[in-house]
Amino acid sequence: MTDLRGRAVYAAYRTGAFAAGVVPALVAEPAARGIGRALSFAMPQRRAQSARHLQRASGGALSGFALTHAVTGAFDSYARYWLEMFRLPHARASEIERRIKVDGYEHVAAALEQGSGVILALPHLGGWEWAGAWVHAVHHHDLLVVVEPVEPPELFEWFRTVRAALGMEVVPADGEAAARALGALRDNRIICLVSDRDLSGDGIEVEFFGERTTLPAGPALLALRAGAAILPVAVYFGPHGQHHGVVRPPLDTARSGKLRDDMARITQALAQEFESLIAAAPDQWHLMQPNWPSDRRGTQA
């Protein structure tokens, strides 16, 4: 049964990608929104979890109808993420350049001049593949991207192939990921780490949106080992198929004490950057899984 389900999931993604590539945008975009809204009601636990996260991101300002509207917007945004990703391999370099504006890329250029690589740390926000494709198409850099493995394996390999065509070397977040990322930094490459969710459960404890949780240790540890810059990044959806990338200045990654203490300081600084970046467009935050201890307690209750 599991194997049948995996094949069905793989077929569904491949079918969606094919449809996205051939159906006109005027049809595909409303269809994607419709699918996103249908899924939001078909997945009540994910919808409830998204509501908790959006309340945090808004400092409690979102409630009632406004919160319901924002959660629906998050599912709309997530559907747009997949549509945009499926359509991206068909876009020419000129279209990619035209449809995204990136503020702060000078921080990436300056970090590369230092010769120790660059870590782009970002939350699950908007459509980050567009920024990655822009870096490759416009600035001719190949990126190494560490991502969560997905099942079935055929689906992960297909995603790897799609992103490779966009100039991204995809590495699963497994036991070899740290060594691969460290090697890329020592070759003065750019690596991308989606870092607002601690998948392993053994990350660094931080205060994030007013509540204690853990975030991945990877960005801080890699920066300290390689001497690389960490640049907090967000990529937002704009109107009419546009995208807006924001690259923040590098975090202070200078050694000042014990390794664990430095990792905690850097990760907390990254959490604060994420708070500002997410709060700018909370309804584009595609985090719909438990991310704080209280979320998990609520799920078990």
C-alpha positions in Angstrom: 0.0 0.0 0.0 2.9 2.4 0.9 4.5 1.7 -2.5 1.2 2.4 -4.3 0.8 5.6 -2.4 4.3 6.7 -3.3 3.7 6.0 -7.0 0.5 8.0 -6.8 2.2 10.9 -5.2 5.0 10.9 -7.7 2.5 10.7 -10.6 0.5 13.6 -9.1 3.6 15.9 -9.0 4.6 14.9 -12.5 1.1 15.5 -13.8 1.0 18.9 -12.0 4.3 19.9 -13.5 3.2 18.9 -17.0 -0.1 20.9 -16.7 1.7 23.9 -15.2 4.0 23.9 -18.2 1.3 23.8 -20.9 -1.7 25.6 -19.4 -1.8 29.4 -19.9 -1.1 31.4 -16.8 -4.6 33.0 -16.9 -6.0 29.5 -16.3 -3.3 27.9 -14.2 -3.2 30.6 -11.5 -6.9 30.5 -10.5 -6.8 26.7 -10.7 -3.8 26.7 -8.3 -5.6 29.0 -5.9 -8.6 26.7 -6.0 -6.5 23.6 -5.3 -4.8 25.5 -2.4 -8.1 26.4 -0.8 -9.5 22.9 -1.3 -6.4 21.5 0.5 -6.7 24.0 3.3 -10.1 22.6 4.2 -9.1 19.0 3.5 -6.2 19.3 6.0 -7.7 20.8 9.1 -4.7 20.1 11.3 -2.4 21.9 8.9 -4.8 24.8 8.7 -5.0 25.0 12.5 -1.2 24.8 12.7 -0.8 27.6 10.2 -3.2 29.7 12.2 -1.0 29.2 15.3 2.1 30.3 13.4 0.4 33.3 11.9 -0.8 34.5 15.3 2.8 34.2 16.5 4.2 36.1 13.4 1.7 38.9 13.9 2.3 39.2 17.6 -1.3 38.2 18.2 -2.7 41.0 16.0 -4.4 38.5 13.7 -7.6 37.0 15.1 -11.1 36.1 14.0 -11.9 36.8 10.3 -8.5 38.5 9.7 -6.7 35.3 10.9 -9.0 33.1 8.8 -8.3 35.2 5.7 -4.5 35.1 6.4 -4.5 31.3 6.7 -6.4 31.0 3.4 -3.8 33.4 2.0 -1.0 31.1 3.2 -2.5 28.1 1.4 -3.0 30.3 -1.7 0.7 31.2 -1.5 1.8 27.6 -1.0 -0.2 26.6 -4.1 1.5 29.5 -6.0 4.9 28.2 -4.8 4.3 24.9 -6.6 2.9 26.5 -9.7 5.8 28.9 -10.0 8.3 26.1 -9.4 6.7 23.9 -12.0 6.8 26.7 -14.5 10.3 27.9 -13.7 12.2 25.4 -15.8 10.3 26.7 -18.9 11.4 30.3 -18.2 14.2 32.0 -20.2 17.0 33.8 -18.4 15.6 37.1 -19.6 12.2 36.3 -18.1 13.7 35.3 -14.8 15.7 38.5 -14.6 12.6 40.6 -15.5 10.3 38.9 -12.9 12.4 39.3 -9.8 14.0 42.2 -8.0 16.7 41.5 -5.5 17.7 44.0 -2.8 21.0 43.6 -1.0 22.8 41.3 -3.4 25.9 43.4 -2.8 26.2 41.5 0.5 26.6 38.2 -1.4 29.2 39.8 -3.8 31.2 41.2 -0.8 31.1 37.8 1.0 32.3 36.0 -2.1 35.2 38.4 -2.3 36.4 37.2 1.1 36.8 33.7 -0.4 35.2 31.6 2.3 31.8 31.0 0.8 28.4 32.3 1.6 25.5 30.8 3.5 22.1 32.0 2.5 19.7 31.2 5.4 16.0 31.6 4.7 12.6 30.7 6.1 9.8 28.8 4.2 8.6 32.0 2.7 7.5 32.8 -0.9 9.3 31.1 -3.7 13.0 30.8 -3.1 13.7 28.8 -6.3 13.2 32.0 -8.3 16.0 33.7 -6.4 18.2 30.7 -6.9 17.5 30.6 -10.6 18.2 34.3 -10.8 21.6 33.9 -9.1 22.5 31.3 -11.7 21.0 33.0 -14.7 22.2 36.5 -14.0 25.3 36.1 -11.8 26.4 32.6 -13.1 26.9 31.0 -9.7 25.9 27.4 -9.1 24.3 26.9 -5.7 24.4 24.0 -3.3 21.0 23.5 -1.7 20.4 21.3 1.3 16.7 20.1 1.4 14.5 17.7 3.4 14.3 14.3 1.7 10.9 13.5 0.3 9.3 10.2 -0.5 9.2 8.3 -2.7 12.9 8.4 -3.8 11.8 8.8 -7.4 10.2 12.1 -6.5 13.3 13.4 -4.7 15.4 12.5 -7.7 13.0 14.3 -10.0 13.1 17.4 -7.9 16.9 17.1 -7.9 16.9 17.0 -11.7 14.6 20.0 -12.0 16.6 22.1 -9.7 19.9 21.0 -11.3 18.6 22.5 -14.6 18.2 25.8 -12.7 21.9 25.8 -11.5 21.2 24.2 -8.1 23.1 21.1 -6.7 20.6 19.5 -4.4 21.9 17.6 -1.3 19.5 15.7 1.0 19.6 16.7 4.7 21.3 13.4 5.8 24.5 12.4 7.4 26.6 13.5 4.5 25.1 17.0 4.1 27.4 18.8 6.5 30.5 17.5 4.8 29.2 18.4 1.3 28.2 21.9 2.5 31.5 22.5 4.2 33.3 21.4 1.0 31.3 23.8 -1.1 32.1 26.7 1.3 35.8 25.9 1.1 35.4 26.1 -2.7 33.9 29.6 -2.1 30.5 28.6 -3.3 27.0 29.7 -2.2 24.9 27.3 -0.2 21.2 27.7 0.7 19.8 26.4 4.0 16.1 26.7 4.8 16.5 27.2 8.5 13.2 28.0 10.3 12.4 24.4 11.2 14.5 22.0 13.2 14.0 18.6 11.4 16.5 16.7 13.5 15.3 17.9 16.9 18.8 18.5 18.2 19.2 22.1 17.1 20.0 25.2 19.1 17.5 26.6 21.6 16.3 30.1 20.8 13.5 32.5 21.5 11.5 32.8 18.3 8.4 34.9 18.1 8.3 35.2 21.9 8.5 31.4 22.6 11.3 29.0 23.2 12.0 26.4 20.5 15.0 25.1 18.5 16.4 26.0 15.1 18.9 24.1 13.0 22.5 24.3 14.2 23.8 24.0 10.6 24.2 27.6 9.5 26.1 28.7 12.7 28.3 25.6 12.8 29.2 25.7 9.1 30.0 29.5 9.3 32.2 29.0 12.3 34.1 26.1 10.7 34.5 27.6 7.3 34.7 31.3 8.2 31.8 31.8 5.8 29.3 34.7 6.0 25.6 34.0 7.0 23.2 36.2 5.1 19.5 36.1 6.2 17.4 36.0 3.0 13.7 36.1 2.1 12.0 35.8 -1.2 8.4 37.2 -1.4 5.7 36.8 -4.0 4.7 40.1 -5.7 1.7 40.9 -7.8 1.4 39.8 -11.5 3.9 37.0 -11.2 6.7 39.2 -9.8 9.1 38.2 -7.0 11.1 40.3 -4.5 14.3 39.0 -2.9 15.8 40.6 0.2 19.4 39.9 1.3 20.2 41.1 4.8 23.7 42.1 6.0 25.9 39.3 7.4 25.5 38.2 10.9 28.4 38.6 13.4 30.1 35.1 13.2 33.4 36.1 14.8 34.6 33.6 17.5 34.1 35.1 20.9 34.0 32.1 23.3 33.2 28.4 23.4 31.9 26.9 20.2 28.5 26.1 21.6 28.1 29.6 23.0 29.0 31.1 19.7 26.5 28.8 17.9 23.8 29.8 20.3 24.5 33.6 19.8 24.5 33.3 16.0 21.4 31.2 15.8 19.5 33.6 18.1 20.5 36.5 15.8 19.3 34.5 12.9 15.9 33.9 14.6 15.5 37.6 15.1 16.2 38.3 11.5 13.7 35.6 10.5 11.1 37.3 12.8 11.4 40.6 10.8 11.5 38.9 7.4 8.4 36.7 8.1 6.4 39.5 9.8 6.7 41.5 6.6 4.4 38.9 4.8 3.1 36.3 7.3 0.5 35.0 4.9 3.4 33.8 2.6 4.9 31.7 5.4 4.5 28.1 4.3 5.2 26.5 7.7 2.3 24.2 8.5 4.0 21.7 10.8 4.6 21.9 14.6 7.6 24.1 15.2 7.4 24.9 18.9 7.1 22.4 21.9 3.6 23.8 22.7 2.5 22.9 19.1 3.5 19.3 19.7 1.8 19.1 23.1 -1.3 20.5 21.4 -1.1 17.8 18.7 -0.8 15.0 21.3 -3.7 16.3 23.4 
